[in-house]
Amino acid sequence: MMDLAVLTLGHEERLEDLLAGYDADGRESADRTAIRTWWSLRSLTAARWLLEHGFDPDAPGCEFDVLRARMDDPAP
């Protein structure tokens, strides 16, 4: 699930397209909750690193935007 999350981080609108191809080959269904959880964990971890190194994780399109999107998007 982490690999699928990496491919879609910041491009959540592509998740369903990716999962359609992933699920098409007979594998078990992907865990959307695990993917969304990883997006949040990765963003929190990266935000700390960015702050410690003088970058702004609140800049448009950066880590805090990913976290805000998670708050607005109810889990399925």
PyMOL Python script that loads the backbone (N, CA, C, O; Angstrom):
from pymol import cmd

cmd.read_pdbstr("""\
ATOM      1  N   MET A   1       0.816  -1.176   0.000  1.00  0.00           N
ATOM      2  CA  MET A   1       0.000   0.000   0.000  1.00  0.00           C
ATOM      3  C   MET A   1       0.868   1.251   0.000  1.00  0.00           C
ATOM      4  O   MET A   1       0.490   2.273  -0.572  1.00  0.00           O
ATOM      5  N   MET A   2       2.040   1.170   0.646  1.00  0.00           N
ATOM      6  CA  MET A   2       2.901   2.348   0.693  1.00  0.00           C
ATOM      7  C   MET A   2       3.336   2.762  -0.713  1.00  0.00           C
ATOM      8  O   MET A   2       3.373   3.954  -1.018  1.00  0.00           O
ATOM      9  N   ASP A   3       3.663   1.800  -1.568  1.00  0.00           N
ATOM     10  CA  ASP A   3       4.058   2.136  -2.941  1.00  0.00           C
ATOM     11  C   ASP A   3       2.928   2.834  -3.688  1.00  0.00           C
ATOM     12  O   ASP A   3       3.167   3.787  -4.429  1.00  0.00           O
ATOM     13  N   LEU A   4       1.711   2.367  -3.499  1.00  0.00           N
ATOM     14  CA  LEU A   4       0.569   3.007  -4.141  1.00  0.00           C
ATOM     15  C   LEU A   4       0.362   4.408  -3.580  1.00  0.00           C
ATOM     16  O   LEU A   4      -0.001   5.325  -4.317  1.00  0.00           O
ATOM     17  N   ALA A   5       0.588   4.578  -2.293  1.00  0.00           N
ATOM     18  CA  ALA A   5       0.464   5.898  -1.683  1.00  0.00           C
ATOM     19  C   ALA A   5       1.526   6.853  -2.221  1.00  0.00           C
ATOM     20  O   ALA A   5       1.240   8.021  -2.485  1.00  0.00           O
ATOM     21  N   VAL A   6       2.749   6.356  -2.384  1.00  0.00           N
ATOM     22  CA  VAL A   6       3.826   7.190  -2.920  1.00  0.00           C
ATOM     23  C   VAL A   6       3.470   7.696  -4.316  1.00  0.00           C
ATOM     24  O   VAL A   6       3.717   8.856  -4.647  1.00  0.00           O
ATOM     25  N   LEU A   7       2.897   6.830  -5.118  1.00  0.00           N
ATOM     26  CA  LEU A   7       2.552   7.210  -6.491  1.00  0.00           C
ATOM     27  C   LEU A   7       1.443   8.244  -6.566  1.00  0.00           C
ATOM     28  O   LEU A   7       1.348   8.972  -7.554  1.00  0.00           O
ATOM     29  N   THR A   8       0.606   8.324  -5.545  1.00  0.00           N
ATOM     30  CA  THR A   8      -0.552   9.206  -5.608  1.00  0.00           C
ATOM     31  C   THR A   8      -0.499  10.377  -4.643  1.00  0.00           C
ATOM     32  O   THR A   8      -1.417  11.197  -4.641  1.00  0.00           O
ATOM     33  N   LEU A   9       0.535  10.489  -3.826  1.00  0.00           N
ATOM     34  CA  LEU A   9       0.641  11.592  -2.874  1.00  0.00           C
ATOM     35  C   LEU A   9       0.599  12.921  -3.618  1.00  0.00           C
ATOM     36  O   LEU A   9       1.387  13.155  -4.535  1.00  0.00           O
ATOM     37  N   GLY A  10      -0.316  13.781  -3.221  1.00  0.00           N
ATOM     38  CA  GLY A  10      -0.468  15.070  -3.874  1.00  0.00           C
ATOM     39  C   GLY A  10      -1.310  15.013  -5.134  1.00  0.00           C
ATOM     40  O   GLY A  10      -1.608  16.043  -5.739  1.00  0.00           O
ATOM     41  N   HIS A  11      -1.689  13.812  -5.527  1.00  0.00           N
ATOM     42  CA  HIS A  11      -2.524  13.620  -6.715  1.00  0.00           C
ATOM     43  C   HIS A  11      -3.624  12.618  -6.382  1.00  0.00           C
ATOM     44  O   HIS A  11      -3.813  11.618  -7.073  1.00  0.00           O
ATOM     45  N   GLU A  12      -4.334  12.912  -5.316  1.00  0.00           N
ATOM     46  CA  GLU A  12      -5.349  11.994  -4.822  1.00  0.00           C
ATOM     47  C   GLU A  12      -6.420  11.678  -5.860  1.00  0.00           C
ATOM     48  O   GLU A  12      -7.043  10.617  -5.823  1.00  0.00           O
ATOM     49  N   GLU A  13      -6.625  12.613  -6.786  1.00  0.00           N
ATOM     50  CA  GLU A  13      -7.640  12.390  -7.823  1.00  0.00           C
ATOM     51  C   GLU A  13      -7.273  11.224  -8.731  1.00  0.00           C
ATOM     52  O   GLU A  13      -8.132  10.714  -9.450  1.00  0.00           O
ATOM     53  N   ARG A  14      -6.026  10.795  -8.713  1.00  0.00           N
ATOM     54  CA  ARG A  14      -5.564   9.679  -9.542  1.00  0.00           C
ATOM     55  C   ARG A  14      -5.653   8.329  -8.843  1.00  0.00           C
ATOM     56  O   ARG A  14      -5.402   7.296  -9.464  1.00  0.00           O
ATOM     57  N   LEU A  15      -6.005   8.321  -7.565  1.00  0.00           N
ATOM     58  CA  LEU A  15      -6.013   7.079  -6.798  1.00  0.00           C
ATOM     59  C   LEU A  15      -6.931   6.027  -7.413  1.00  0.00           C
ATOM     60  O   LEU A  15      -6.525   4.876  -7.575  1.00  0.00           O
ATOM     61  N   GLU A  16      -8.136   6.397  -7.751  1.00  0.00           N
ATOM     62  CA  GLU A  16      -9.080   5.407  -8.285  1.00  0.00           C
ATOM     63  C   GLU A  16      -8.604   4.833  -9.616  1.00  0.00           C
ATOM     64  O   GLU A  16      -8.788   3.643  -9.872  1.00  0.00           O
ATOM     65  N   ASP A  17      -7.994   5.663 -10.468  1.00  0.00           N
ATOM     66  CA  ASP A  17      -7.440   5.162 -11.733  1.00  0.00           C
ATOM     67  C   ASP A  17      -6.325   4.152 -11.473  1.00  0.00           C
ATOM     68  O   ASP A  17      -6.271   3.100 -12.109  1.00  0.00           O
ATOM     69  N   LEU A  18      -5.446   4.476 -10.543  1.00  0.00           N
ATOM     70  CA  LEU A  18      -4.348   3.577 -10.199  1.00  0.00           C
ATOM     71  C   LEU A  18      -4.874   2.264  -9.632  1.00  0.00           C
ATOM     72  O   LEU A  18      -4.400   1.186  -9.991  1.00  0.00           O
ATOM     73  N   LEU A  19      -5.856   2.367  -8.743  1.00  0.00           N
ATOM     74  CA  LEU A  19      -6.402   1.160  -8.123  1.00  0.00           C
ATOM     75  C   LEU A  19      -7.159   0.300  -9.124  1.00  0.00           C
ATOM     76  O   LEU A  19      -7.185  -0.923  -8.991  1.00  0.00           O
ATOM     77  N   ALA A  20      -7.771   0.918 -10.114  1.00  0.00           N
ATOM     78  CA  ALA A  20      -8.471   0.140 -11.144  1.00  0.00           C
ATOM     79  C   ALA A  20      -7.492  -0.774 -11.865  1.00  0.00           C
ATOM     80  O   ALA A  20      -7.814  -1.929 -12.142  1.00  0.00           O
ATOM     81  N   GLY A  21      -6.313  -0.275 -12.168  1.00  0.00           N
ATOM     82  CA  GLY A  21      -5.293  -1.103 -12.812  1.00  0.00           C
ATOM     83  C   GLY A  21      -4.682  -2.107 -11.856  1.00  0.00           C
ATOM     84  O   GLY A  21      -4.392  -3.240 -12.242  1.00  0.00           O
ATOM     85  N   TYR A  22      -4.486  -1.704 -10.622  1.00  0.00           N
ATOM     86  CA  TYR A  22      -3.900  -2.579  -9.608  1.00  0.00           C
ATOM     87  C   TYR A  22      -4.836  -3.752  -9.315  1.00  0.00           C
ATOM     88  O   TYR A  22      -4.391  -4.898  -9.241  1.00  0.00           O
ATOM     89  N   ASP A  23      -6.101  -3.476  -9.153  1.00  0.00           N
ATOM     90  CA  ASP A  23      -7.074  -4.514  -8.813  1.00  0.00           C
ATOM     91  C   ASP A  23      -7.437  -5.387 -10.008  1.00  0.00           C
ATOM     92  O   ASP A  23      -7.978  -6.478  -9.830  1.00  0.00           O
ATOM     93  N   ALA A  24      -7.151  -4.926 -11.216  1.00  0.00           N
ATOM     94  CA  ALA A  24      -7.558  -5.652 -12.422  1.00  0.00           C
ATOM     95  C   ALA A  24      -6.810  -6.967 -12.625  1.00  0.00           C
ATOM     96  O   ALA A  24      -7.295  -7.847 -13.336  1.00  0.00           O
ATOM     97  N   ASP A  25      -5.643  -7.109 -12.015  1.00  0.00           N
ATOM     98  CA  ASP A  25      -4.858  -8.323 -12.267  1.00  0.00           C
ATOM     99  C   ASP A  25      -5.122  -9.447 -11.263  1.00  0.00           C
ATOM    100  O   ASP A  25      -4.325 -10.378 -11.148  1.00  0.00           O
ATOM    101  N   GLY A  26      -6.238  -9.361 -10.539  1.00  0.00           N
ATOM    102  CA  GLY A  26      -6.631 -10.455  -9.653  1.00  0.00           C
ATOM    103  C   GLY A  26      -6.057 -10.383  -8.256  1.00  0.00           C
ATOM    104  O   GLY A  26      -6.293 -11.291  -7.459  1.00  0.00           O
ATOM    105  N   ARG A  27      -5.313  -9.342  -7.925  1.00  0.00           N
ATOM    106  CA  ARG A  27      -4.785  -9.202  -6.567  1.00  0.00           C
ATOM    107  C   ARG A  27      -5.916  -8.836  -5.620  1.00  0.00           C
ATOM    108  O   ARG A  27      -7.025  -8.499  -6.037  1.00  0.00           O
ATOM    109  N   GLU A  28      -5.605  -8.911  -4.350  1.00  0.00           N
ATOM    110  CA  GLU A  28      -6.579  -8.464  -3.361  1.00  0.00           C
ATOM    111  C   GLU A  28      -6.826  -6.976  -3.550  1.00  0.00           C
ATOM    112  O   GLU A  28      -5.975  -6.249  -4.062  1.00  0.00           O
ATOM    113  N   SER A  29      -7.980  -6.545  -3.137  1.00  0.00           N
ATOM    114  CA  SER A  29      -8.329  -5.136  -3.240  1.00  0.00           C
ATOM    115  C   SER A  29      -7.385  -4.298  -2.378  1.00  0.00           C
ATOM    116  O   SER A  29      -7.008  -4.699  -1.276  1.00  0.00           O
ATOM    117  N   ALA A  30      -7.017  -3.146  -2.892  1.00  0.00           N
ATOM    118  CA  ALA A  30      -6.120  -2.249  -2.161  1.00  0.00           C
ATOM    119  C   ALA A  30      -6.845  -1.650  -0.956  1.00  0.00           C
ATOM    120  O   ALA A  30      -8.059  -1.449  -0.982  1.00  0.00           O
ATOM    121  N   ASP A  31      -6.097  -1.375   0.072  1.00  0.00           N
ATOM    122  CA  ASP A  31      -6.643  -0.803   1.300  1.00  0.00           C
ATOM    123  C   ASP A  31      -6.564   0.724   1.217  1.00  0.00           C
ATOM    124  O   ASP A  31      -5.517   1.314   1.484  1.00  0.00           O
ATOM    125  N   ARG A  32      -7.667   1.349   0.849  1.00  0.00           N
ATOM    126  CA  ARG A  32      -7.710   2.804   0.683  1.00  0.00           C
ATOM    127  C   ARG A  32      -7.430   3.532   1.998  1.00  0.00           C
ATOM    128  O   ARG A  32      -6.817   4.599   1.995  1.00  0.00           O
ATOM    129  N   THR A  33      -7.867   2.970   3.105  1.00  0.00           N
ATOM    130  CA  THR A  33      -7.611   3.589   4.404  1.00  0.00           C
ATOM    131  C   THR A  33      -6.122   3.619   4.709  1.00  0.00           C
ATOM    132  O   THR A  33      -5.614   4.622   5.211  1.00  0.00           O
ATOM    133  N   ALA A  34      -5.420   2.539   4.415  1.00  0.00           N
ATOM    134  CA  ALA A  34      -3.971   2.498   4.633  1.00  0.00           C
ATOM    135  C   ALA A  34      -3.267   3.527   3.755  1.00  0.00           C
ATOM    136  O   ALA A  34      -2.318   4.174   4.199  1.00  0.00           O
ATOM    137  N   ILE A  35      -3.715   3.680   2.535  1.00  0.00           N
ATOM    138  CA  ILE A  35      -3.109   4.646   1.627  1.00  0.00           C
ATOM    139  C   ILE A  35      -3.325   6.064   2.151  1.00  0.00           C
ATOM    140  O   ILE A  35      -2.387   6.861   2.184  1.00  0.00           O
ATOM    141  N   ARG A  36      -4.539   6.382   2.556  1.00  0.00           N
ATOM    142  CA  ARG A  36      -4.827   7.720   3.078  1.00  0.00           C
ATOM    143  C   ARG A  36      -4.060   7.987   4.372  1.00  0.00           C
ATOM    144  O   ARG A  36      -3.599   9.104   4.605  1.00  0.00           O
ATOM    145  N   THR A  37      -3.927   6.971   5.205  1.00  0.00           N
ATOM    146  CA  THR A  37      -3.153   7.104   6.443  1.00  0.00           C
ATOM    147  C   THR A  37      -1.699   7.395   6.128  1.00  0.00           C
ATOM    148  O   THR A  37      -1.084   8.247   6.769  1.00  0.00           O
ATOM    149  N   TRP A  38      -1.143   6.700   5.150  1.00  0.00           N
ATOM    150  CA  TRP A  38       0.248   6.930   4.784  1.00  0.00           C
ATOM    151  C   TRP A  38       0.439   8.341   4.252  1.00  0.00           C
ATOM    152  O   TRP A  38       1.446   8.980   4.557  1.00  0.00           O
ATOM    153  N   TRP A  39      -0.526   8.852   3.448  1.00  0.00           N
ATOM    154  CA  TRP A  39      -0.422  10.239   2.967  1.00  0.00           C
ATOM    155  C   TRP A  39      -0.250  11.193   4.147  1.00  0.00           C
ATOM    156  O   TRP A  39       0.614  12.069   4.115  1.00  0.00           O
ATOM    157  N   SER A  40      -1.062  11.028   5.180  1.00  0.00           N
ATOM    158  CA  SER A  40      -1.003  11.916   6.340  1.00  0.00           C
ATOM    159  C   SER A  40       0.303  11.754   7.105  1.00  0.00           C
ATOM    160  O   SER A  40       0.931  12.747   7.474  1.00  0.00           O
ATOM    161  N   LEU A  41       0.715  10.524   7.345  1.00  0.00           N
ATOM    162  CA  LEU A  41       1.964  10.274   8.071  1.00  0.00           C
ATOM    163  C   LEU A  41       3.149  10.864   7.330  1.00  0.00           C
ATOM    164  O   LEU A  41       4.003  11.512   7.935  1.00  0.00           O
ATOM    165  N   ARG A  42       3.207  10.645   6.040  1.00  0.00           N
ATOM    166  CA  ARG A  42       4.304  11.157   5.235  1.00  0.00           C
ATOM    167  C   ARG A  42       4.328  12.687   5.255  1.00  0.00           C
ATOM    168  O   ARG A  42       5.398  13.289   5.344  1.00  0.00           O
ATOM    169  N   SER A  43       3.167  13.307   5.174  1.00  0.00           N
ATOM    170  CA  SER A  43       3.096  14.768   5.184  1.00  0.00           C
ATOM    171  C   SER A  43       3.534  15.339   6.532  1.00  0.00           C
ATOM    172  O   SER A  43       4.245  16.343   6.578  1.00  0.00           O
ATOM    173  N   LEU A  44       3.117  14.710   7.621  1.00  0.00           N
ATOM    174  CA  LEU A  44       3.542  15.170   8.947  1.00  0.00           C
ATOM    175  C   LEU A  44       5.049  15.029   9.139  1.00  0.00           C
ATOM    176  O   LEU A  44       5.699  15.930   9.668  1.00  0.00           O
ATOM    177  N   THR A  45       5.595  13.907   8.711  1.00  0.00           N
ATOM    178  CA  THR A  45       7.037  13.681   8.824  1.00  0.00           C
ATOM    179  C   THR A  45       7.815  14.676   7.976  1.00  0.00           C
ATOM    180  O   THR A  45       8.812  15.238   8.429  1.00  0.00           O
ATOM    181  N   ALA A  46       7.366  14.890   6.761  1.00  0.00           N
ATOM    182  CA  ALA A  46       8.048  15.824   5.860  1.00  0.00           C
ATOM    183  C   ALA A  46       7.929  17.259   6.364  1.00  0.00           C
ATOM    184  O   ALA A  46       8.874  18.038   6.237  1.00  0.00           O
ATOM    185  N   ALA A  47       6.776  17.618   6.936  1.00  0.00           N
ATOM    186  CA  ALA A  47       6.588  18.971   7.448  1.00  0.00           C
ATOM    187  C   ALA A  47       7.605  19.284   8.535  1.00  0.00           C
ATOM    188  O   ALA A  47       8.171  20.377   8.567  1.00  0.00           O
ATOM    189  N   ARG A  48       7.831  18.346   9.406  1.00  0.00           N
ATOM    190  CA  ARG A  48       8.824  18.564  10.465  1.00  0.00           C
ATOM    191  C   ARG A  48      10.205  18.789   9.870  1.00  0.00           C
ATOM    192  O   ARG A  48      10.915  19.710  10.275  1.00  0.00           O
ATOM    193  N   TRP A  49      10.593  17.949   8.907  1.00  0.00           N
ATOM    194  CA  TRP A  49      11.894  18.103   8.271  1.00  0.00           C
ATOM    195  C   TRP A  49      11.987  19.467   7.588  1.00  0.00           C
ATOM    196  O   TRP A  49      12.999  20.156   7.715  1.00  0.00           O
ATOM    197  N   LEU A  50      10.945  19.855   6.870  1.00  0.00           N
ATOM    198  CA  LEU A  50      10.950  21.144   6.173  1.00  0.00           C
ATOM    199  C   LEU A  50      11.125  22.298   7.155  1.00  0.00           C
ATOM    200  O   LEU A  50      11.922  23.204   6.911  1.00  0.00           O
ATOM    201  N   LEU A  51      10.387  22.271   8.263  1.00  0.00           N
ATOM    202  CA  LEU A  51      10.510  23.323   9.268  1.00  0.00           C
ATOM    203  C   LEU A  51      11.916  23.380   9.859  1.00  0.00           C
ATOM    204  O   LEU A  51      12.475  24.463  10.034  1.00  0.00           O
ATOM    205  N   GLU A  52      12.484  22.221  10.167  1.00  0.00           N
ATOM    206  CA  GLU A  52      13.825  22.169  10.761  1.00  0.00           C
ATOM    207  C   GLU A  52      14.909  22.658   9.809  1.00  0.00           C
ATOM    208  O   GLU A  52      15.992  23.044  10.249  1.00  0.00           O
ATOM    209  N   HIS A  53      14.627  22.644   8.511  1.00  0.00           N
ATOM    210  CA  HIS A  53      15.625  23.041   7.523  1.00  0.00           C
ATOM    211  C   HIS A  53      15.290  24.357   6.819  1.00  0.00           C
ATOM    212  O   HIS A  53      15.833  24.660   5.757  1.00  0.00           O
ATOM    213  N   GLY A  54      14.397  25.124   7.419  1.00  0.00           N
ATOM    214  CA  GLY A  54      14.122  26.466   6.939  1.00  0.00           C
ATOM    215  C   GLY A  54      13.162  26.583   5.770  1.00  0.00           C
ATOM    216  O   GLY A  54      13.108  27.629   5.123  1.00  0.00           O
ATOM    217  N   PHE A  55      12.409  25.538   5.485  1.00  0.00           N
ATOM    218  CA  PHE A  55      11.431  25.585   4.404  1.00  0.00           C
ATOM    219  C   PHE A  55      10.033  25.768   4.986  1.00  0.00           C
ATOM    220  O   PHE A  55       9.814  25.556   6.178  1.00  0.00           O
ATOM    221  N   ASP A  56       9.110  26.157   4.148  1.00  0.00           N
ATOM    222  CA  ASP A  56       7.743  26.432   4.592  1.00  0.00           C
ATOM    223  C   ASP A  56       6.788  25.341   4.116  1.00  0.00           C
ATOM    224  O   ASP A  56       6.417  25.320   2.942  1.00  0.00           O
ATOM    225  N   PRO A  57       6.383  24.435   5.004  1.00  0.00           N
ATOM    226  CA  PRO A  57       5.443  23.387   4.599  1.00  0.00           C
ATOM    227  C   PRO A  57       4.030  23.901   4.376  1.00  0.00           C
ATOM    228  O   PRO A  57       3.154  23.145   3.957  1.00  0.00           O
ATOM    229  N   ASP A  58       3.798  25.195   4.655  1.00  0.00           N
ATOM    230  CA  ASP A  58       2.483  25.787   4.450  1.00  0.00           C
ATOM    231  C   ASP A  58       2.398  26.546   3.120  1.00  0.00           C
ATOM    232  O   ASP A  58       1.386  27.183   2.831  1.00  0.00           O
ATOM    233  N   ALA A  59       3.454  26.476   2.320  1.00  0.00           N
ATOM    234  CA  ALA A  59       3.429  27.098   0.995  1.00  0.00           C
ATOM    235  C   ALA A  59       2.384  26.373   0.140  1.00  0.00           C
ATOM    236  O   ALA A  59       2.114  25.193   0.361  1.00  0.00           O
ATOM    237  N   PRO A  60       1.798  27.074  -0.831  1.00  0.00           N
ATOM    238  CA  PRO A  60       0.770  26.437  -1.669  1.00  0.00           C
ATOM    239  C   PRO A  60       1.257  25.126  -2.298  1.00  0.00           C
ATOM    240  O   PRO A  60       2.330  25.072  -2.899  1.00  0.00           O
ATOM    241  N   GLY A  61       0.451  24.078  -2.148  1.00  0.00           N
ATOM    242  CA  GLY A  61       0.768  22.784  -2.722  1.00  0.00           C
ATOM    243  C   GLY A  61       1.689  21.914  -1.892  1.00  0.00           C
ATOM    244  O   GLY A  61       2.003  20.787  -2.275  1.00  0.00           O
ATOM    245  N   CYS A  62       2.124  22.438  -0.749  1.00  0.00           N
ATOM    246  CA  CYS A  62       3.064  21.668   0.084  1.00  0.00           C
ATOM    247  C   CYS A  62       2.326  20.804   1.107  1.00  0.00           C
ATOM    248  O   CYS A  62       1.121  20.578   1.001  1.00  0.00           O
ATOM    249  N   GLU A  63       3.062  20.341   2.072  1.00  0.00           N
ATOM    250  CA  GLU A  63       2.595  19.316   3.004  1.00  0.00           C
ATOM    251  C   GLU A  63       1.311  19.677   3.748  1.00  0.00           C
ATOM    252  O   GLU A  63       0.439  18.824   3.910  1.00  0.00           O
ATOM    253  N   PHE A  64       1.182  20.906   4.197  1.00  0.00           N
ATOM    254  CA  PHE A  64      -0.023  21.254   4.945  1.00  0.00           C
ATOM    255  C   PHE A  64      -1.260  21.237   4.046  1.00  0.00           C
ATOM    256  O   PHE A  64      -2.364  20.957   4.514  1.00  0.00           O
ATOM    257  N   ASP A  65      -1.077  21.535   2.759  1.00  0.00           N
ATOM    258  CA  ASP A  65      -2.204  21.426   1.826  1.00  0.00           C
ATOM    259  C   ASP A  65      -2.667  19.975   1.693  1.00  0.00           C
ATOM    260  O   ASP A  65      -3.866  19.711   1.605  1.00  0.00           O
ATOM    261  N   VAL A  66      -1.726  19.041   1.679  1.00  0.00           N
ATOM    262  CA  VAL A  66      -2.076  17.618   1.618  1.00  0.00           C
ATOM    263  C   VAL A  66      -2.856  17.229   2.874  1.00  0.00           C
ATOM    264  O   VAL A  66      -3.851  16.508   2.793  1.00  0.00           O
ATOM    265  N   LEU A  67      -2.406  17.707   4.026  1.00  0.00           N
ATOM    266  CA  LEU A  67      -3.117  17.398   5.276  1.00  0.00           C
ATOM    267  C   LEU A  67      -4.506  18.026   5.305  1.00  0.00           C
ATOM    268  O   LEU A  67      -5.462  17.397   5.758  1.00  0.00           O
ATOM    269  N   ARG A  68      -4.623  19.253   4.829  1.00  0.00           N
ATOM    270  CA  ARG A  68      -5.942  19.902   4.789  1.00  0.00           C
ATOM    271  C   ARG A  68      -6.898  19.130   3.880  1.00  0.00           C
ATOM    272  O   ARG A  68      -8.080  18.987   4.190  1.00  0.00           O
ATOM    273  N   ALA A  69      -6.386  18.641   2.775  1.00  0.00           N
ATOM    274  CA  ALA A  69      -7.221  17.853   1.853  1.00  0.00           C
ATOM    275  C   ALA A  69      -7.718  16.595   2.545  1.00  0.00           C
ATOM    276  O   ALA A  69      -8.843  16.163   2.295  1.00  0.00           O
ATOM    277  N   ARG A  70      -6.913  16.002   3.401  1.00  0.00           N
ATOM    278  CA  ARG A  70      -7.325  14.807   4.128  1.00  0.00           C
ATOM    279  C   ARG A  70      -8.455  15.135   5.101  1.00  0.00           C
ATOM    280  O   ARG A  70      -9.341  14.309   5.320  1.00  0.00           O
ATOM    281  N   MET A  71      -8.434  16.321   5.681  1.00  0.00           N
ATOM    282  CA  MET A  71      -9.472  16.717   6.632  1.00  0.00           C
ATOM    283  C   MET A  71     -10.808  16.938   5.921  1.00  0.00           C
ATOM    284  O   MET A  71     -11.870  16.655   6.477  1.00  0.00           O
ATOM    285  N   ASP A  72     -10.746  17.445   4.692  1.00  0.00           N
ATOM    286  CA  ASP A  72     -11.962  17.753   3.941  1.00  0.00           C
ATOM    287  C   ASP A  72     -12.553  16.551   3.229  1.00  0.00           C
ATOM    288  O   ASP A  72     -13.709  16.583   2.806  1.00  0.00           O
ATOM    289  N   ASP A  73     -11.762  15.484   3.093  1.00  0.00           N
ATOM    290  CA  ASP A  73     -12.180  14.310   2.338  1.00  0.00           C
ATOM    291  C   ASP A  73     -12.567  13.201   3.308  1.00  0.00           C
ATOM    292  O   ASP A  73     -11.690  12.579   3.907  1.00  0.00           O
ATOM    293  N   PRO A  74     -13.858  12.941   3.474  1.00  0.00           N
ATOM    294  CA  PRO A  74     -14.258  11.878   4.399  1.00  0.00           C
ATOM    295  C   PRO A  74     -13.778  10.518   3.910  1.00  0.00           C
ATOM    296  O   PRO A  74     -13.839  10.217   2.718  1.00  0.00           O
ATOM    297  N   ALA A  75     -13.309   9.716   4.826  1.00  0.00           N
ATOM    298  CA  ALA A  75     -12.843   8.367   4.473  1.00  0.00           C
ATOM    299  C   ALA A  75     -14.022   7.540   3.990  1.00  0.00           C
ATOM    300  O   ALA A  75     -15.132   7.649   4.511  1.00  0.00           O
ATOM    301  N   PRO A  76     -13.761   6.699   2.973  1.00  0.00           N
ATOM    302  CA  PRO A  76     -14.848   5.858   2.452  1.00  0.00           C
ATOM    303  C   PRO A  76     -15.281   4.795   3.432  1.00  0.00           C
ATOM    304  O   PRO A  76     -16.184   4.013   3.134  1.00  0.00           O
TER     305      PRO A  76
END
""", "prot")
cmd.dss("prot")
cmd.show_as("cartoon", "prot")
cmd.util.cbc("prot")
cmd.orient("prot")
